[in-house]
Amino acid sequence: MSTDEGTVRIDSWIWSVRLTKTRSLAATACRGGHVRLNGERAKPSQPVRPGDEVRLRHAGRERVVIVKQLVRKRVGAPAAAEAYVDNSPPPPPREAVAPVGVRDRGTGRPTKRDRREMEQLRGH
């Protein structure tokens, strides 16, 4: 790798610690402005050092992590969790409401009356 001894590319690090599924997704997030390094927009090749704050907006929520260790290769989930301190806000609570308008399997197509009732339940 052509980086300094004490740094790793940010897209590679985000992928290595399992914040994104692929490295190309991490690079795309960087190019799209969804990754901030110490408050500044990060380019995919920007180096990461221990102590840096990485903010990643991904899958509808923001992750805020502080780099503890540099990881060059993708590691397992337990090892990945030790590579950073997670300061992310808690995810928004899921609604504990039963799915609306779900029909039993094998009951056939809904009638016009059934469709009206389902739309009424959904609030349309």
N, C-alpha and C positions, 0 to 999 in steps of 0.2 A: 504494500500500500504506500502511496506517496504522500502521507501526512506526517506531521511532526510526531514525536514520541508521545506527547501528552495530549493529543487531540484526536477526534474522530469526526467524520462528516455528520452533520445533523440528520440528514435523511437516513443514513446508515444506522445511526444510534437509535432513532425513533423506531425503526424496523427491528433492530436487534433486541430491544427491550419490550417488544410486542405491543406498542401503542398503535401500530397499523399492521395490516395483514401482509402487505408486500412493500418492498423498497420503492417500487415505482409509485405506489399510492402515497408514500411518505414524500417523495420528490414532487409529486403533483400537488400535494397539500402545501408544500413550501412555496412552489411557484404561484399557487393561487392565493397566497397571503394568509393561510390558515395556521401558520406556525410562526411564533414569535420567540426570539432568543433574547433574554434580558430586556424585554420591552420593544425590541426592534424587529421588523420583518426579517425573516431568515431565508437566505437562498439555500438550495439543496447542498451545496458544497461548503457551507459555512462550518467552521470547526466548533466543536463542543468541548468544554473543559469541566472538570469537577467543580461544583458550586454554581454553575449556570442555571438559570430558570428557563424552562421550556414550556410554552403555552401552546396547546394543540386543540383546535376546534375540529372535532371528528364525530360523525354519527350523531349529530344533534346535541352534543354537550361539549363543554370545554374541560380539557385536562390540564392541570397545572402541576408540573413536576420539577424537582430540584435534582440535578445530576449528582449522584454519589460516586459512581464508578463508570469508567469508559468500557464499553462493550463493543468489540469489533465484529463478532459473529453472532448470529441469532442463537439465543439460549432458551432454556426451558422457563416456564412461568415462575417457579420459585426463585431461580437465579435472577430472572429479569426484575422481580419485585425488589430484590436487594440492590439493584443498580440505581434506584432513584427513591426520592421521598415524595409521596403523592400528597399534594396540597389541594387537590381538586375539590370543588364544591360538591355536595352530595347530589346524585342524580334526582331529577324531579320524580315525585311519587307516581306510580302507575295508578290509573283509575281502577278501583276495585268493583267495577260495574260489570255485570254479566253481558256477554255479547248480545246486541239488540238485533232482533229479526232473524235469528238463526232457526232454520227449520230442521226437523228430524230427517235423517237419511231414509230414502225409500218412500217418501210421501208424495212424490210426483211434483209436477210443476205447480207453482202457486196460482191460485185463481185471482181474478181481478180484485175480489174482496180481500183475499190474503195480502196482495200487494199493497192495497190501500192501508191496511192495518199495519204492515211493516213500515211504510212511509210515515204513518202517523207516529209510530214509536220512535223512528229516527229523527222526527221533528221537521220533516220536509213539508 
